[in-house]
Amino acid sequence: MKAVYILSLQAKFIIMETKVLEKYSEDSIKTLEWYEHIRLRPGMYIGKLGDGASQDDGIYVLIKETIDNAVDEFISGFGKTIEVSIKDRMVIVRDYGRGIPLGKLVDCVSKINTGAKYDSKVFKKTVGLNGVGTKAVNALSSYFEIESVREGKSKVVEYENGLLKDENKPEQTSARNGTIVKFIPDEKVFGNYRYINEYIEKLLWNYVYLNKGLTIYFNGQKFHSENGILDLLNRSIDSPICYPIIHLEDDDIEFAFTHSSTQYSEEYFSFVNGQHTTQGGTHQAAFREALNKTIRDFYKKDFDASDIKTSIIVAMNIKIQEPVFESQTKTKLGSQYMEPEGKVSIRNYIGEVLKKKLDNYLHMNSDTAEALLKKILQSEKERKELASIKKVAKERVKKASLFNKKLRDCRIHYNDNNTNGQRLETTLFITEGDSASGSITKARNVNTQAVFSLKGKPLNCYGLTKKIVYENEEFNLLQAALNIEDGIENLRYNNIVVATDADVDGMHIRLLLLTFFLQFFPDLVRNGHLYILQTPLFRVRNKQKTIYCYNDQERVKAINELKNPEITRFKGLGEISPDEFSNFIGKSIRLDPVILRKDVSLNEMLSFYMGKNSPERQDFIINNLRVEMDIVGD
């Protein structure tokens, strides 16, 4: 029977192939316009779409691609100020660079592989390299306008959905040289999107940290840095550190680092020509290798690499001529050399600079050298104490994976290569209870969505050491599922989504999970990987239509629209059927990102909400409850 079944499959395939070939003709060959190809395959150009909940969603990539060109002008020595504004979804970016040559303005925004970045003599160490960025912005916008001011003349060109609508003739002007770009991302492409200012502000801060002397204004707010990467690290660190930040630089590299005294994972803010390489690459690997060697040589001791990197926080920016990235979104460097001719390797360059600069620094700053040594020895001691516990924990992970089915995995992962852009969609839902996890498992996309089922409430881990992550079964299995024991560089899912009930118990579980991530893996949160899943509280329906409502305002609106409908109040995720769940975790998924505000100390926040100050916390809850009740009453 098996042989017959295989044969029948082969015969079926041959028949199918014949039918396909019969239809294959000249009419099957299509030539798309430049904008049609971008709109058809946006993931090839901007990574993913999204509604703005994630910092790597397409609407932010469009902003970044536009600002990149303005920053490249600054790098080339033209224009120290960039103005950015967003109002009613329209983004406006104004630079004071040289302006685009007027005769090539249309070509630069509507002809693929057209631009000055191919001339390495004009743009030596810039971010944009392939002449696609502004074209993608144009094609994916319902409205796009660009004006170039150059040598006393200006020209304006307008587009709609990538189609040229108006091309004005050059006119005389007294305005300063530069380029003004206006665009509105297309709702047909991005859906009902929203901008989160914190994401845009983070992007702009990175620009000014990495380009000393540059000033950016965003809706009137000024972004400027005097100390570059040192300012970046000072602004990013919200935990006690073991020694003052070590800040060193050479012609083509700048780096700063220290060790945290409370967090455990290593954290990198790595950049290439100002481009944030969130996935690292050859420069980051070279830095790790050079740091290990320099420290071992300085202290004359063969430290384990893990003891050196534990708790380290690093910011680095390297300038490379014509860098090669592994994707259009430029999140991982693939270049091996500092220049296309291949004369100096990135590995050798970073190794030589770090050995010379860091070795000198440690000799001249004995207090810092002593504090660094103390931290490494402390990490070594903790690693040895945890060795036996880790071994047992890994055995438990193997057994749980085989028999308990805690994790319903997906086929594609964030740390995979060649996934046609789907890696950015990879998601792990952390759920409570069998019914909720069962519904999500049946409704999910098996290619990109995985489910991790909690058993009961997690432990309040505030103030505990990393040892508890291996001793506690839930934390141990969750850490293994995410593959973050040695840091987030090999993270298996781009989006970690806490999916708990919207009741008191669900909120408590959510808070306990947030504490776990903030206590042991804060870089997951800082890099925008953690979210809360919004699920509907009400289903309002009649025979013709069903509306899912996420709050009372939406419920009232739905009732008025449908007139005397049936109303269901969902008490928990387990009450939502798999068929209904597919509406909430697909294209219309609503996610609330977990964002760490810069004006709030992480340690103080965890201490207040999860510490032993119960009376103070109780007063806070009562006072805020009264305020909420007053608002509802009004």
Number of C-alpha atoms within 10 A of each C-alpha: 6 7 8 9 10 11 12 12 12 12 12 11 12 12 11 11 11 11 11 10 9 8 10 11 8 7 7 8 8 7 8 10 11 15 22 16 14 22 19 12 13 20 18 17 21 26 23 22 21 23 22 21 19 25 21 21 19 27 26 22 21 25 21 20 20 25 24 20 20 27 27 22 21 22 22 15 11 18 20 19 19 23 20 21 16 16 9 6 14 14 18 22 21 23 27 22 27 21 22 22 15 19 11 11 19 17 14 21 25 23 16 17 16 16 20 16 21 16 10 13 9 11 19 19 24 26 24 26 21 15 19 21 26 25 26 27 34 31 26 31 27 19 21 26 22 22 21 24 27 24 15 13 17 25 22 21 19 20 21 19 21 25 17 15 13 12 14 11 12 16 11 12 14 11 13 17 22 23 24 22 22 22 26 24 26 21 13 12 18 19 15 12 19 13 16 14 11 14 17 15 14 11 18 21 21 22 25 24 23 26 22 16 15 20 19 22 17 18 12 10 11 12 19 20 20 13 15 23 28 23 17 21 23 11 12 15 15 17 15 12 17 18 18 13 17 16 21 18 17 12 8 15 19 20 22 22 22 21 27 22 14 16 23 22 22 22 26 22 24 23 26 27 23 24 25 22 22 16 19 19 21 15 27 25 13 19 21 15 15 21 20 19 18 19 22 16 14 15 13 10 9 11 17 14 16 15 19 23 22 23 24 21 23 24 20 27 26 24 21 21 19 23 22 17 16 15 17 19 22 21 19 24 23 16 21 19 22 22 18 14 8 11 9 13 15 22 19 15 18 22 19 12 20 23 18 11 15 19 16 12 16 18 12 11 11 11 13 19 18 13 15 20 15 13 21 21 15 13 20 19 12 15 18 11 12 15 11 10 15 18 11 12 19 15 11 16 19 13 11 15 16 11 8 10 12 20 21 18 19 19 12 23 25 21 18 14 12 10 12 11 20 18 23 22 19 24 26 26 27 22 25 23 14 12 17 22 26 17 20 27 22 14 20 21 17 16 16 21 25 25 24 23 23 21 13 10 15 19 15 16 21 19 14 12 14 16 15 14 21 22 15 14 17 19 20 20 24 19 19 18 23 17 17 17 18 15 19 21 17 16 22 23 28 24 24 23 23 25 27 27 24 19 10 9 12 19 13 16 23 23 16 19 20 21 23 20 17 20 21 20 22 21 19 22 18 16 19 20 21 24 22 19 22 19 25 23 20 20 18 24 19 14 8 6 9 15 19 20 19 15 12 11 9 17 20 12 13 21 17 11 12 17 11 11 17 13 17 12 12 16 14 17 24 19 13 18 16 18 12 14 21 20 14 20 20 13 11 13 15 18 22 14 21 18 15 18 10 12 8 10 14 18 16 13 12 16 14 14 16 18 15 11 11 12 9 11 14 10 11 12 12 11 10 11 12 11 12 11 10 10 9 8 7 5
